[in-house]
């Protein structure tokens, strides 16, 4: 009796026109969803589920004066200094272009506004006096200003002075622009390379174009769903990057295995309907298990609820879902329609049209001396992973952007050459109770106790705010000193107040992280809701969250993956071996990303600044790479298991299974590497490092692990590979389950 997948294949064959029409309808629906827009959150900001993210959100929403609606223009000249008349005239002439900006200008802060004030000049004039910074505050919300970024950057021009433009809005805009460019670049690199590899594998044009059809349908579906999901699930711009990164590779890979099995059945003399049915019951079953293992790895990302990783996991999950959907519906329908036409338009590529027994011969050679091959292979994998023991982690920042980016260069100039930018600030956000009077002295007394505690923290320069001085509230607000009234009007709303605390340490340093922890001793002990913000606070939150969640996520992935592999091959040892080997290959990729990105091995060619890895990279790479590595393992084991059921000879089953899947897995791995390589040349550091790590993990898994570790380990375990407790089913039943 035929199984469900086999019957599904026959049903698709009989209703192929309807299936193709339905698939095209889903693509049209996906386009409609995309056109309706998305509600993506800012992936560059700390998530609001963390204390640091909530503090930033409250400041942005409740204190518009302190929100990031200002842009900094840096004027430079090699010989002229800021106080020379020609320099000043050129600055003022250049700023006249702001009159053409559709947004209104609220304030322009020039060094010439108060040239006798040392503090004012330290903010506006560089140490060598050849640069002047002008801060322009625009009218409108951040969203309005973001739409006019291009006009804001080009409005100020000068023939005399060099002008650089920066500011958090400019940097965020550049980040989003680079992220979109990275996706396009990856497609331009990955898709043509994938097509060339498919031509080598299939040797015909028609068969090579079918996987592209699946990928072409997957992308709008996954993107449209991500846009729709963003209305009720936190999503970021990284989600679409994950769809491109994972979806294209997985779609082509799944199609490759399906088409290969279809042609294999046709070669045996089966008619088109039988070939489709057998393809679904064998390759279709394998990619279902494969997709499940990938999904398990991605599901681990959803457990990191206080980060942006669930968003990235959702994007990748939708990509895998779309890949499976079209591989198991549209692709069988197209193959049914085309039939023997899948062999049309053969391509004569030198070296691509020879049937080789390489994998069978090589695996047999390895299995003759399994220990001699396994020991050095394991040593190499462990050696490659060793550098990860020295990993350094950070929450990222400006250094993750290309070193030649104007907004980054300008900001670094502000930090290095303008004295006022050498100090870091930590915002303390006080959330008022509903109906509470911000001018209440009782409130000030409570907050002043927090202020007094923070003043004693090592590294804090000062704590100065009206809420820290209860004596001010003994008189009317109008009688306060002018500077106190100005501070109050710009940092206090009806619901929140912000106290900016200057500290002595650079953001992200170990000393700054300890300072945040010390400050929270006092903020957490207050009866009021007092939040500690800043990027350093985000790093502290991230590290604590990851340390808490990683063990559970890791255990979940390992246990569920082993169960899935057991359900496929009904073996106890094979799932354990598969998981252990995949951990080794991922560890090797971890070690290499430390050498490349932290130590800067390829900093020049890849255009980045060596730096600690982003905190999200290790769990992201593990979740994705583990699933993809198991993807190949499952597809390979399915052929080995088929041979085992037919022959009952372990050694023969391994060699025949590797030979049957060898050409396909080599092609599939090459396609994965081609797609991921497009992201290695990305400008955004986190995308670049993830693309590199995944490419390395796939390469290691498809070479060292598959060619040496798998056959040698399975040879040593012998028939024990296929032992499993009996649950009242015969061995034959287990294979058909």
C-alpha positions as CSV (number, residue, x, y, z in Angstrom):
1,X,0.0,0.0,0.0
2,X,1.4,3.4,-1.0
3,X,2.2,6.0,1.7
4,X,0.7,9.4,2.0
5,X,3.5,11.2,0.1
6,X,3.3,8.8,-2.8
7,X,-0.5,9.2,-3.1
8,X,0.0,13.0,-2.9
9,X,2.4,12.7,-5.9
10,X,-0.2,10.9,-7.9
11,X,-2.9,13.5,-6.9
12,X,-0.6,16.3,-8.0
13,X,0.1,14.6,-11.3
14,X,-3.6,14.3,-12.0
15,X,-4.3,17.9,-11.0
16,X,-1.1,19.5,-12.1
17,X,-2.8,22.5,-13.8
18,X,-4.8,23.3,-10.7
19,X,-1.6,23.1,-8.5
20,X,0.3,25.4,-10.8
21,X,-2.5,27.9,-10.9
22,X,-2.8,27.8,-7.1
23,X,0.9,28.4,-6.7
24,X,0.8,31.4,-9.0
25,X,-2.2,32.7,-7.1
26,X,-0.2,32.5,-3.8
27,X,2.6,34.5,-5.5
28,X,0.2,37.2,-6.5
29,X,-1.3,37.3,-3.0
30,X,2.2,37.6,-1.6
31,X,2.9,40.6,-3.8
32,X,-0.3,42.2,-2.5
33,X,0.9,41.6,1.1
34,X,4.3,43.2,0.2
35,X,2.6,46.3,-1.3
36,X,0.6,46.8,1.9
37,X,3.9,47.5,3.7
38,X,5.4,46.3,6.9
39,X,5.6,47.4,10.5
40,X,9.2,46.4,11.1
41,X,11.0,47.6,14.2
42,X,14.4,49.2,14.2
43,X,16.9,46.3,14.2
44,X,19.7,48.7,15.2
45,X,18.1,49.7,18.5
46,X,18.0,47.6,21.6
47,X,14.7,45.5,21.8
48,X,12.1,47.0,24.1
49,X,11.9,43.7,26.0
50,X,15.2,44.7,27.6
51,X,15.6,47.4,30.2
52,X,17.9,49.4,28.0
53,X,15.5,49.1,25.0
54,X,12.5,50.3,27.1
55,X,14.5,53.2,28.3
56,X,15.4,54.3,24.8
57,X,11.8,53.8,23.6
58,X,10.4,56.0,26.4
59,X,13.0,58.8,25.8
60,X,12.2,58.7,22.0
61,X,8.4,58.8,22.5
62,X,8.1,61.1,25.5
63,X,11.0,63.5,25.2
64,X,11.0,64.7,21.6
65,X,13.5,67.5,22.3
66,X,16.1,64.8,23.2
67,X,15.2,62.4,20.4
68,X,17.6,61.9,17.5
69,X,16.3,64.5,15.2
70,X,19.5,66.4,14.7
71,X,22.2,66.1,12.0
72,X,25.8,67.1,12.3
73,X,27.8,68.7,9.6
74,X,31.6,68.8,9.9
75,X,33.3,71.5,7.9
76,X,37.1,71.0,7.3
77,X,40.0,72.8,5.6
78,X,43.6,71.9,5.4
79,X,45.0,75.4,6.1
80,X,42.1,77.6,7.2
81,X,41.0,77.6,10.9
82,X,37.5,77.9,12.1
83,X,38.0,81.5,13.4
84,X,39.2,82.9,10.1
85,X,36.7,85.0,8.2
86,X,36.9,83.0,5.0
87,X,36.1,79.8,6.9
88,X,33.1,81.4,8.7
89,X,31.7,82.9,5.5
90,X,32.0,79.6,3.8
91,X,30.2,77.8,6.6
92,X,27.3,80.3,6.6
93,X,27.0,80.2,2.8
94,X,26.9,76.5,2.8
95,X,24.1,76.4,5.4
96,X,21.9,78.6,3.3
97,X,21.0,75.4,1.4
98,X,19.0,74.3,4.4
99,X,16.3,76.7,3.3
100,X,15.5,74.4,0.5
101,X,14.9,71.4,2.8
102,X,11.1,70.7,3.0
103,X,11.4,70.1,6.7
104,X,11.6,73.1,9.0
105,X,14.8,73.8,10.8
106,X,14.2,74.3,14.6
107,X,17.8,75.2,15.6
108,X,21.3,75.6,14.2
109,X,24.1,75.5,16.6
110,X,27.3,77.1,15.3
111,X,30.7,77.6,17.0
112,X,30.2,81.3,16.3
113,X,27.1,81.5,18.5
114,X,29.2,81.8,21.7
115,X,32.9,81.9,20.7
116,X,34.1,82.9,24.2
117,X,32.5,79.9,26.0
118,X,35.1,77.1,26.3
119,X,32.6,74.4,26.8
120,X,30.7,75.5,23.7
121,X,33.8,75.5,21.6
122,X,34.9,72.1,22.8
123,X,31.7,70.8,21.3
124,X,32.0,72.7,18.0
125,X,35.7,73.0,17.3
126,X,38.4,70.3,16.7
127,X,41.6,70.3,18.7
128,X,43.7,71.4,15.6
129,X,41.0,74.1,14.9
130,X,40.8,73.1,11.2
131,X,37.3,71.5,11.7
132,X,34.0,73.0,12.9
133,X,30.9,71.0,13.8
134,X,27.5,72.5,13.1
135,X,24.4,70.8,14.8
136,X,21.1,71.2,13.0
137,X,17.9,70.2,14.6
138,X,15.0,69.6,12.2
139,X,11.3,69.8,12.8
140,X,9.3,66.6,12.6
141,X,9.3,63.1,13.9
142,X,12.1,60.7,13.2
143,X,10.1,59.0,10.5
144,X,9.6,62.3,8.6
145,X,13.3,63.1,8.8
146,X,14.3,59.7,7.6
147,X,12.3,60.2,4.4
148,X,14.3,63.4,3.7
149,X,17.8,62.1,4.6
150,X,19.0,62.3,1.0
151,X,17.9,66.0,0.7
152,X,19.4,66.8,4.1
153,X,22.8,65.4,3.1
154,X,23.0,67.2,-0.2
155,X,21.5,70.5,0.8
156,X,24.7,71.8,2.4
157,X,27.5,72.3,-0.1
158,X,30.7,74.3,-0.3
159,X,33.4,74.8,-2.9
160,X,35.9,75.9,-0.2
161,X,35.4,73.4,2.6
162,X,35.1,69.7,2.8
163,X,31.8,68.6,4.4
164,X,31.0,65.4,6.2
165,X,27.5,64.5,7.4
166,X,26.7,62.3,10.4
167,X,24.3,61.8,13.3
168,X,22.3,58.8,14.5
169,X,19.6,59.2,11.9
170,X,22.1,59.4,9.1
171,X,23.9,56.4,10.4
172,X,20.7,54.4,10.7
173,X,19.7,55.4,7.2
174,X,23.1,54.3,5.8
175,X,22.7,51.0,7.7
176,X,19.4,50.3,6.1
177,X,20.7,51.3,2.7
178,X,23.7,49.1,3.0
179,X,21.5,46.2,4.2
180,X,19.3,46.4,1.1
181,X,22.5,46.7,-1.1
182,X,23.9,43.6,0.6
183,X,20.7,41.6,-0.2
184,X,20.9,42.7,-3.9
185,X,24.6,41.9,-4.1
186,X,24.1,38.4,-2.6
187,X,21.4,37.7,-5.2
188,X,23.6,39.0,-8.1
189,X,26.5,36.8,-6.9
190,X,24.6,33.7,-5.6
191,X,21.9,33.1,-8.2
192,X,24.1,33.0,-11.4
193,X,26.7,30.9,-9.6
194,X,23.9,28.5,-8.4
195,X,22.6,28.2,-12.0
196,X,26.1,27.3,-13.3
197,X,26.4,24.7,-10.6
198,X,23.0,23.3,-11.5
199,X,24.1,23.0,-15.1
200,X,27.1,21.0,-13.9
201,X,24.8,18.7,-11.9
202,X,21.9,18.3,-14.2
203,X,23.6,18.9,-17.6
204,X,20.4,20.2,-19.1
205,X,18.9,23.7,-19.2
206,X,15.3,22.7,-18.4
207,X,16.2,20.8,-15.2
208,X,18.6,23.6,-14.1
209,X,15.9,26.3,-14.4
210,X,13.2,24.5,-12.4
211,X,14.9,25.1,-9.0
212,X,15.0,28.8,-9.9
213,X,11.2,28.7,-10.4
214,X,10.8,27.3,-6.8
215,X,13.2,30.0,-5.4
216,X,11.4,32.7,-7.4
217,X,8.1,31.7,-5.8
218,X,9.5,31.2,-2.3
219,X,11.0,34.7,-2.0
220,X,7.7,36.8,-2.5
221,X,5.8,34.3,-0.4
222,X,8.2,34.5,2.5
223,X,8.6,38.3,2.2
224,X,4.9,38.9,2.0
225,X,4.3,36.7,5.1
226,X,7.0,38.5,7.0
227,X,5.4,41.8,6.2
228,X,2.0,40.5,7.3
229,X,3.4,38.8,10.5
230,X,5.2,42.1,11.5
231,X,1.8,43.5,12.4
232,X,1.6,41.3,15.5
233,X,5.1,39.8,15.8
234,X,8.2,41.8,16.4
235,X,10.1,41.8,13.0
236,X,13.1,43.9,11.8
237,X,14.8,44.6,8.5
238,X,17.1,41.6,9.3
239,X,14.1,39.3,8.6
240,X,14.3,39.9,4.8
241,X,18.1,39.4,4.9
242,X,17.5,36.0,6.4
243,X,15.0,35.1,3.7
244,X,17.6,35.9,1.1
245,X,20.4,34.2,3.0
246,X,18.5,30.9,3.8
247,X,15.6,30.8,1.4
248,X,17.4,30.8,-1.9
249,X,19.9,28.2,-0.9
250,X,17.4,25.9,0.7
251,X,14.9,26.2,-2.2
252,X,17.5,25.3,-4.8
253,X,18.9,22.4,-2.7
254,X,15.5,20.8,-2.1
255,X,14.6,21.1,-5.7
256,X,17.9,19.6,-6.7
257,X,17.2,16.4,-4.6
258,X,13.6,16.2,-6.0
259,X,14.5,16.6,-9.6
260,X,17.5,14.2,-9.4
261,X,15.3,11.4,-7.9
262,X,12.6,12.1,-10.6
263,X,15.2,11.7,-13.4
264,X,16.6,8.6,-11.7
265,X,13.2,6.9,-11.8
266,X,12.7,7.9,-15.4
267,X,16.0,6.4,-16.2
268,X,14.8,3.1,-14.6
269,X,11.9,3.0,-17.1
270,X,9.1,4.3,-14.9
271,X,6.4,6.4,-16.4
272,X,5.9,10.1,-15.4
273,X,3.2,9.4,-12.8
274,X,5.1,6.6,-11.1
275,X,8.3,8.7,-11.2
276,X,6.5,11.6,-9.4
277,X,5.0,9.2,-6.8
278,X,8.3,7.6,-6.1
279,X,10.1,10.9,-6.0
280,X,7.6,12.2,-3.4
281,X,7.9,9.0,-1.2
282,X,11.7,9.1,-1.2
283,X,13.2,12.5,-1.9
284,X,10.0,14.2,-0.7
285,X,10.2,12.3,2.6
286,X,13.9,13.2,3.0
287,X,13.4,16.9,2.5
288,X,10.5,16.9,4.9
289,X,12.7,15.5,7.6
290,X,15.5,17.9,6.4
291,X,13.2,20.9,6.6
292,X,12.1,19.7,10.1
293,X,15.7,19.6,11.3
294,X,16.4,23.1,9.9
295,X,13.2,24.3,11.6
296,X,14.3,22.9,14.9
297,X,17.6,24.8,14.7
298,X,15.7,28.0,13.8
299,X,13.2,27.4,16.6
300,X,16.0,27.8,19.1
301,X,16.2,31.4,18.1
302,X,12.6,32.1,19.3
303,X,13.7,31.4,22.9
304,X,15.9,34.5,23.0
305,X,12.8,36.6,23.5
306,X,14.6,39.8,24.7
307,X,16.7,40.1,21.5
308,X,16.1,40.6,17.7
309,X,16.9,36.9,17.1
310,X,13.2,35.8,17.0
311,X,12.7,38.2,14.2
312,X,15.6,36.7,12.2
313,X,14.5,33.2,13.1
314,X,11.0,34.0,11.8
315,X,12.4,35.3,8.5
316,X,14.5,32.1,8.0
317,X,11.6,29.9,9.2
318,X,9.2,31.4,6.6
319,X,11.9,30.9,3.9
320,X,12.2,27.2,4.8
321,X,8.4,26.9,4.9
322,X,8.0,28.5,1.5
323,X,10.8,26.3,0.1
324,X,9.1,23.1,1.3
325,X,5.7,24.2,0.2
326,X,6.7,24.8,-3.4
327,X,9.2,21.9,-3.6
328,X,6.4,19.5,-2.6
329,X,3.6,21.0,-4.7
330,X,4.7,23.3,-7.6
331,X,7.8,21.4,-8.4
332,X,6.1,17.9,-8.8
333,X,3.4,19.6,-10.8
334,X,6.0,21.2,-13.2
335,X,7.8,17.9,-13.5
336,X,4.6,16.1,-14.2
337,X,3.8,18.7,-16.9
338,X,7.3,18.6,-18.5
339,X,7.8,14.8,-18.1
340,X,10.7,13.6,-20.3
341,X,11.2,17.2,-21.4
342,X,13.3,17.6,-18.2
343,X,16.2,16.2,-20.4
344,X,15.8,19.0,-23.1
345,X,18.5,21.3,-24.1
346,X,21.5,19.4,-22.9
347,X,24.6,21.3,-22.0
348,X,28.0,20.0,-22.9
349,X,30.3,21.2,-20.1
350,X,33.8,19.6,-19.9
351,X,34.1,17.4,-16.9
352,X,30.4,17.6,-16.1
353,X,29.1,14.8,-18.2
354,X,31.0,11.9,-16.8
355,X,29.5,9.5,-14.3
356,X,32.1,9.0,-11.5
357,X,32.3,6.4,-8.8
358,X,34.5,8.7,-6.7
359,X,32.4,8.7,-3.6
360,X,32.0,5.0,-3.5
361,X,35.7,4.3,-4.1
362,X,36.8,6.9,-1.6
363,X,34.4,5.8,1.2
364,X,35.5,2.2,0.7
365,X,39.1,3.3,1.0
366,X,38.3,5.2,4.2
367,X,36.4,2.3,5.7
368,X,39.3,-0.1,5.2
369,X,41.4,1.9,7.8
370,X,38.7,3.9,9.7
371,X,40.8,4.8,12.7
372,X,43.7,6.1,10.5
373,X,41.3,8.5,8.8
374,X,39.0,9.4,11.7
375,X,41.7,10.5,14.2
376,X,43.4,13.2,12.0
377,X,40.0,14.4,10.7
378,X,38.8,14.9,14.3
379,X,42.1,16.6,15.2
380,X,41.7,19.0,12.3
381,X,38.1,19.9,13.3
382,X,39.1,20.5,17.0
383,X,42.2,22.5,15.9
384,X,40.0,24.8,13.7
385,X,37.6,25.4,16.6
386,X,40.3,26.2,19.2
387,X,40.4,30.0,18.4
388,X,36.9,30.3,19.7
389,X,38.2,29.8,23.2
390,X,39.5,33.3,23.0
391,X,36.3,34.9,21.6
392,X,35.3,38.4,22.6
393,X,31.7,39.5,22.3
394,X,30.1,42.9,22.0
395,X,26.7,44.3,21.2
396,X,28.1,45.9,18.0
397,X,28.1,49.6,17.2
398,X,29.5,52.0,14.6
399,X,32.5,49.7,14.0
400,X,30.2,47.2,12.3
401,X,29.8,49.6,9.3
402,X,32.5,49.8,6.6
403,X,35.5,52.0,7.6
404,X,35.2,54.1,4.5
405,X,31.5,55.1,5.1
406,X,31.2,58.9,5.4
407,X,28.8,58.9,8.4
408,X,31.1,56.5,10.3
409,X,34.3,58.5,9.5
410,X,32.6,61.8,10.5
411,X,31.4,60.3,13.8
412,X,34.8,59.0,14.6
413,X,36.3,62.4,13.9
414,X,33.8,63.9,16.5
415,X,34.9,61.3,19.0
416,X,38.7,61.7,18.4
417,X,39.1,65.4,17.6
418,X,36.3,67.2,19.5
419,X,36.9,67.3,23.3
420,X,33.2,67.3,24.2
421,X,32.7,64.0,22.5
422,X,35.3,62.2,24.6
423,X,32.9,61.6,27.5
424,X,30.2,58.9,27.5
425,X,26.8,59.4,29.0
426,X,24.4,56.9,30.6
427,X,20.7,58.0,30.6
428,X,18.7,57.2,33.7
429,X,14.9,57.1,33.0
430,X,12.4,57.6,35.7
431,X,8.9,56.4,34.9
432,X,6.2,58.3,36.8
433,X,3.2,56.6,38.3
434,X,-0.2,57.4,36.7
435,X,-1.4,60.8,37.8
436,X,1.8,61.6,39.7
437,X,2.9,65.3,39.7
438,X,6.5,65.5,38.4
439,X,7.0,68.6,40.5
440,X,6.2,66.7,43.7
441,X,8.9,67.2,46.4
442,X,8.2,63.7,47.7
443,X,9.2,62.3,44.2
444,X,12.4,64.4,44.2
445,X,13.3,63.1,47.7
446,X,13.0,59.5,46.5
447,X,14.9,60.1,43.3
448,X,17.6,62.0,45.2
449,X,18.4,58.9,47.2
450,X,19.1,57.1,43.9
451,X,21.2,60.0,42.7
452,X,23.3,60.0,45.9
453,X,23.9,56.2,45.5
454,X,25.0,56.6,41.9
455,X,27.4,59.4,42.7
456,X,29.4,57.0,44.7
457,X,29.8,54.5,41.8
458,X,33.4,54.3,40.5
459,X,33.6,55.9,37.1
460,X,30.7,58.3,37.5
461,X,31.7,62.0,36.9
462,X,28.7,63.7,38.3
463,X,24.9,63.4,38.8
464,X,23.1,66.7,38.2
465,X,19.4,67.2,37.7
466,X,16.6,69.1,39.4
467,X,15.1,65.8,40.6
468,X,18.4,65.1,42.5
469,X,17.9,68.4,44.4
470,X,14.8,68.3,46.6
471,X,15.4,71.8,48.0
472,X,14.5,73.3,44.6
473,X,10.9,72.1,45.1
474,X,10.5,74.4,48.2
475,X,10.0,77.3,45.8
476,X,7.9,77.9,42.7
477,X,9.2,76.6,39.3
478,X,9.4,80.2,38.1
479,X,12.0,81.0,40.8
480,X,14.3,78.2,39.8
481,X,17.7,79.0,38.3
482,X,17.5,79.4,34.5
483,X,19.8,76.4,33.8
484,X,17.6,74.2,36.1
485,X,14.4,75.3,34.3
486,X,16.0,74.6,30.9
487,X,17.1,71.1,32.0
488,X,13.6,70.4,33.3
489,X,11.8,71.5,30.2
490,X,14.1,69.3,27.9
491,X,14.3,66.2,30.1
492,X,10.9,65.8,31.9
493,X,7.5,65.0,30.5
494,X,4.2,64.2,32.2
495,X,5.2,60.5,32.3
496,X,9.0,60.2,32.4
497,X,12.2,62.0,33.3
498,X,15.7,61.5,32.0
499,X,19.0,62.1,33.9
500,X,22.1,62.1,31.7
501,X,25.1,60.9,33.8
502,X,28.6,61.5,32.3
503,X,31.0,58.6,33.0
504,X,34.7,58.2,32.6
505,X,34.8,54.9,30.6
506,X,34.3,54.3,26.9
507,X,31.0,52.7,25.8
508,X,31.2,48.9,25.7
509,X,34.4,48.6,27.9
510,X,34.6,46.1,30.7
511,X,34.8,49.0,33.2
512,X,31.7,50.6,31.7
513,X,29.8,47.3,32.0
514,X,30.7,47.0,35.7
515,X,29.6,50.6,36.2
516,X,26.2,49.8,34.8
517,X,25.9,46.8,37.1
518,X,26.9,49.0,40.1
519,X,24.4,51.7,39.1
520,X,21.6,49.1,38.9
521,X,22.1,48.2,42.5
522,X,20.6,51.6,43.4
523,X,18.0,51.9,40.6
524,X,16.6,48.5,41.3
525,X,16.3,49.2,45.1
526,X,14.1,52.2,44.4
527,X,10.3,52.0,44.8
528,X,9.9,53.9,41.5
529,X,10.6,52.3,38.1
530,X,14.0,53.6,37.3
531,X,15.7,52.3,34.0
532,X,19.3,52.4,33.1
533,X,19.8,53.0,29.3
534,X,22.8,53.3,27.0
535,X,24.5,50.9,24.6
536,X,26.7,49.5,27.4
537,X,23.5,48.7,29.3
538,X,22.2,46.8,26.2
539,X,25.4,44.8,26.2
540,X,25.0,43.9,29.9
541,X,21.3,42.9,29.2
542,X,22.2,40.8,26.2
543,X,25.0,38.9,27.9
544,X,22.8,38.1,30.9
545,X,20.0,37.0,28.7
546,X,22.2,34.8,26.5
547,X,23.9,33.2,29.5
548,X,20.4,32.4,31.0
549,X,18.9,31.0,27.7
550,X,21.7,29.3,25.7
551,X,21.8,26.0,27.8
552,X,18.0,25.4,27.4
553,X,18.1,26.3,23.7
554,X,21.1,24.1,23.1
555,X,19.5,21.1,24.9
556,X,16.2,21.6,22.9
557,X,18.0,21.6,19.5
558,X,20.1,18.5,20.3
559,X,17.3,16.4,21.8
560,X,14.6,17.2,19.2
561,X,17.1,16.8,16.3
562,X,18.1,13.3,17.5
563,X,14.5,12.3,17.8
564,X,13.8,13.5,14.2
565,X,16.8,11.5,12.9
566,X,15.7,8.5,14.9
567,X,12.2,8.7,13.3
568,X,13.8,8.7,9.9
569,X,16.4,5.9,10.2
570,X,15.2,4.2,13.4
571,X,18.6,4.0,14.9
572,X,19.9,5.0,18.4
573,X,23.6,5.5,17.5
574,X,23.3,7.3,14.1
575,X,21.4,10.3,15.6
576,X,24.0,10.7,18.4
577,X,26.8,10.4,15.9
578,X,25.2,12.9,13.5
579,X,24.6,15.5,16.2
580,X,28.2,15.2,17.6
581,X,29.8,15.5,14.1
582,X,27.7,18.6,13.3
583,X,28.7,20.2,16.6
584,X,32.4,19.7,15.5
585,X,31.8,21.3,12.1
586,X,30.0,24.3,13.6
587,X,32.8,24.6,16.2
588,X,35.3,24.8,13.3
589,X,33.4,27.6,11.7
590,X,33.2,29.4,15.1
591,X,37.0,29.2,15.4
592,X,37.5,30.6,11.9
593,X,35.2,33.6,12.3
594,X,37.2,34.5,15.4
595,X,40.5,34.3,13.3
596,X,39.0,36.3,10.4
597,X,36.8,38.9,12.1
598,X,38.2,39.3,15.6
599,X,41.8,38.9,14.7
600,X,41.4,40.6,11.3
601,X,42.9,37.9,9.0
602,X,40.9,39.2,5.9
603,X,40.1,42.7,7.1
604,X,41.6,44.4,4.0
605,X,40.0,42.3,1.3
606,X,36.6,42.2,3.0
607,X,36.7,45.9,4.0
608,X,36.0,45.8,7.8
609,X,37.5,46.8,11.1
610,X,38.7,43.9,13.2
611,X,36.5,43.8,16.3
612,X,34.8,41.4,18.8
613,X,32.0,39.3,17.4
614,X,28.4,40.5,17.7
615,X,26.7,38.9,20.7
616,X,24.0,37.5,18.4
617,X,26.4,35.8,15.9
618,X,27.2,32.6,17.9
619,X,23.6,31.6,18.7
620,X,22.4,32.7,15.3
621,X,25.1,30.7,13.5
622,X,24.5,27.7,15.7
623,X,20.8,27.7,15.1
624,X,21.0,28.1,11.4
625,X,24.2,26.1,10.7
626,X,23.2,23.2,12.8
627,X,19.9,22.9,10.9
628,X,21.7,23.2,7.5
629,X,24.4,20.7,8.5
630,X,21.7,18.2,9.6
631,X,20.0,19.0,6.3
632,X,22.8,17.3,4.4
633,X,23.1,14.6,7.1
634,X,19.5,13.7,6.8
635,X,19.5,13.6,3.0
636,X,22.7,11.4,3.0
637,X,21.4,9.1,5.7
638,X,18.1,8.6,3.8
639,X,20.1,7.0,0.9
640,X,22.3,5.0,3.3
641,X,19.3,3.8,5.1
642,X,17.6,2.8,1.8
643,X,20.6,0.7,0.9
644,X,20.8,-0.8,4.4
645,X,17.2,-2.0,4.1
646,X,17.9,-3.5,0.7
647,X,21.2,-5.2,1.4
648,X,21.6,-5.6,5.2
649,X,25.3,-4.9,4.7
650,X,26.5,-1.9,6.7
651,X,29.7,-1.2,4.8
652,X,28.0,-1.6,1.4
653,X,25.1,0.6,2.5
654,X,27.5,3.4,3.5
655,X,29.4,3.3,0.2
656,X,26.3,3.0,-1.9
657,X,24.5,5.7,0.0
658,X,27.4,8.1,-0.3
659,X,27.7,7.4,-4.0
660,X,24.0,7.9,-4.6
661,X,24.0,11.2,-2.7
662,X,27.5,12.3,-3.4
663,X,27.1,14.2,-6.6
664,X,23.9,15.8,-5.3
665,X,25.3,16.8,-1.9
666,X,28.4,18.2,-3.5
667,X,26.2,20.3,-5.8
668,X,23.9,21.3,-3.0
669,X,26.8,22.3,-0.8
670,X,28.4,24.3,-3.6
671,X,25.1,26.1,-4.1
672,X,24.9,26.9,-0.4
673,X,28.4,28.2,-0.4
674,X,27.8,30.3,-3.5
675,X,24.7,31.9,-1.9
676,X,26.5,32.5,1.4
677,X,29.6,33.9,-0.3
678,X,27.5,36.7,-1.7
679,X,26.9,37.8,1.9
680,X,30.6,37.6,2.8
681,X,31.1,40.7,0.7
682,X,28.3,42.5,2.6
683,X,28.9,45.9,4.2
684,X,27.0,45.2,7.4
685,X,29.3,43.3,9.7
686,X,26.8,40.9,11.3
687,X,25.5,39.8,7.9
688,X,29.1,39.4,6.6
689,X,30.2,37.3,9.6
690,X,27.1,35.1,9.5
691,X,27.5,34.5,5.7
692,X,31.2,33.5,6.2
693,X,30.4,31.2,9.2
694,X,27.6,29.4,7.3
695,X,29.8,29.0,4.2
696,X,32.6,27.5,6.3
697,X,30.2,25.2,8.2
698,X,28.7,23.9,5.0
699,X,32.1,23.4,3.4
700,X,33.5,21.6,6.4
701,X,30.4,19.4,6.7
702,X,30.3,18.6,3.0
703,X,34.1,17.7,2.8
704,X,35.8,16.5,6.0
705,X,32.6,15.3,7.8
706,X,30.9,13.6,4.9
707,X,34.0,12.2,3.2
708,X,35.9,11.0,6.2
709,X,34.1,11.2,9.5
710,X,30.8,9.7,8.5
711,X,32.1,6.6,6.6
712,X,34.9,5.9,9.2
713,X,32.6,6.3,12.2
714,X,29.8,4.2,10.7
715,X,32.3,1.5,9.7
716,X,33.6,1.4,13.3
717,X,30.0,1.1,14.7
718,X,29.1,-1.6,12.2
719,X,25.7,-3.2,12.5
720,X,25.2,-1.3,15.7
721,X,24.4,1.7,13.6
722,X,21.0,0.3,12.9
723,X,20.1,-1.0,16.3
724,X,16.9,0.3,17.8
725,X,14.6,-0.9,20.5
726,X,11.7,-2.9,19.1
727,X,8.2,-1.5,19.5
728,X,6.3,-4.5,18.2
729,X,7.1,-3.6,14.6
730,X,9.3,-5.7,12.3
731,X,12.4,-4.2,10.8
732,X,10.6,-3.9,7.5
733,X,7.8,-2.0,9.2
734,X,10.3,0.4,10.8
735,X,11.7,1.2,7.4
736,X,8.3,2.0,5.9
737,X,7.0,3.9,8.9
